[in-house]
Amino acid sequence: MTNKRKLALVAAVGLLIGANLNAQESISLSMRRTVVSPEIGKDAITFRLNAPQAQTVNIAASWLGHDPSKGAMSKDESGIWSITLPLPSPELYTYTFIVDGVSTLDPSNVFVSRDGSRYTNGLLISGGVADEYKESDKPGNVEHAWYYSAENDMTRRLYVYTPYGYDKKDTSKKYPVLYLLHGGGGDEDAWSTLGRTCQILDNLIAAGKAEPMLVVMPNGNPSQYAAQTLLIPEKTIKTKYNSGFDNYTSLVSDIIPFIEKNYNVIADREHRSVAGLSMGGGQSFYVAFRNVDLFSSVGIFSSGLIGSSAIGGTPFNAEEQIPGMLSMPAAFNRFDVIYLSCGEQDGRIDGMKEFNDTLKSKGYKGVVWETFEGGHEWKVWRRSLSSYAQKIFK
């Protein structure tokens, strides 16, 4: 056989293999598409799963309290399990299937989100506040940036949202910065995926409801270089912190200098803000009230520190945590906005409300208290972020 014929044969075999692979991929895709799930109607929504060998299938949905007993599915003759439920109100929801007791993703739904080590499918029901979670026609960008943290001698990752029109080369235009902290079990990815931070800010800014700003979303777990999905082992930390809330001095010592060196931001207290949910709310409390000369506003969403007594913790005492905060409030009463929020079904709400009342009784200005329907969950924190973003840097 001549070299030319050998090359032709190799090419033909390559085309055959490629065609076979493409055919297999097409078959795989077509099999996935035979089941439509979720199917959203005017008043109802249907979920389906092709699982002919399964004995029981349920849906565990956030709008049903993740209670599988409220979502028993039925199987037809072809092995397709289904359930039709009333359409929930506009919001971003999550769900999984429980197949013979095992949590399983809906393979027909490409919308998947991660909360720590837990994966769920997403479901966006349009309308009302949920329209803030949709992609804007004027989208900003999210950068994954690595910075050096001298506090624990680590190179760590954070996310930076930059608004539509941001140009790193145009140093004449500078922006305020919101430092936004995640909750326990989360990481630097949480606020941009489950929190829909980028979409919320894009839509608020486009509508003129919020000032164009950068949002810095760091990893608040001192031992982590980055999210666990990067498969980087955690570091044994030698620094002794007071608690899982009072452990984020690196935000001031490492992150702020990095951002102000590498991004076009306004480097003064009037244009810095810090906020966080749950664990991040506790971290925000310490960061803000220990650094009143650095931040003009603070947002504390559903804090486990402040609402700790309801979940088995020690009752919160602001004066013990920040000496002088209640006995000498004039030294700390410099914030334009102190934003406190909690879910109405969250056990932390009483402690959060008490803290709000205490601040107001001591004459603190700019105190805002808001509650939202829901428990200790993302729909509360997304709405908190939206509201808070509209109040700062005015």
HELIX and SHEET records of a PDB file:
HELIX    1   1 ASN A    3  ARG A   33  1                                  31    
HELIX    2   2 SER A   62  LEU A   64  5                                   3    
HELIX    3   3 PRO A   68  LYS A   70  5                                   3    
HELIX    4   4 GLY A  128  TYR A  133  5                                   6    
HELIX    5   5 ALA A  190  THR A  193  1                                   4    
HELIX    6   6 THR A  197  ALA A  206  1                                  10    
HELIX    7   7 GLN A  228  LEU A  230  5                                   3    
HELIX    8   8 SER A  250  SER A  250  1                                   1    
HELIX    9   9 LEU A  251  ILE A  255  3                                   5    
HELIX   10  10 ILE A  256  ASN A  262  1                                   7    
HELIX   11  11 ARG A  269  HIS A  271  5                                   3    
HELIX   12  12 MET A  279  PHE A  289  1                                  11    
HELIX   13  13 SER A  308  ILE A  311  5                                   4    
HELIX   14  14 ALA A  318  GLN A  321  1                                   4    
HELIX   15  15 PRO A  329  ALA A  331  5                                   3    
HELIX   16  16 ILE A  349  SER A  361  1                                  13    
HELIX   17  17 TRP A  378  ALA A  389  1                                  12    
SHEET    1   A 4 GLU A  39  ILE A  40  0                                        
SHEET    2   A 4 ALA A  44  ASN A  50 -1                                        
SHEET    3   A 4 ILE A  80  PRO A  86 -1                                        
SHEET    4   A 4 SER A  74  LYS A  75 -1                                        
SHEET    1   B 3 VAL A  57  ALA A  61  0                                        
SHEET    2   B 3 GLU A  91  VAL A  99 -1                                        
SHEET    3   B 3 VAL A 102  THR A 104 -1                                        
SHEET    1   C 4 VAL A  57  ALA A  61  0                                        
SHEET    2   C 4 GLU A  91  VAL A  99 -1                                        
SHEET    3   C 4 ARG A 118  ILE A 125 -1                                        
SHEET    4   C 4 VAL A 112  ASP A 115 -1                                        
SHEET    1   D 8 ASN A 141  SER A 149  0                                        
SHEET    2   D 8 MET A 154  THR A 162 -1                                        
SHEET    3   D 8 LEU A 214  PRO A 218 -1                                        
SHEET    4   D 8 VAL A 177  LEU A 181  1                                        
SHEET    5   D 8 ARG A 272  LEU A 277  1                                        
SHEET    6   D 8 SER A 297  PHE A 301  1                                        
SHEET    7   D 8 VAL A 337  GLY A 343  1                                        
SHEET    8   D 8 VAL A 367  PHE A 372  1                                        
END                                                                             
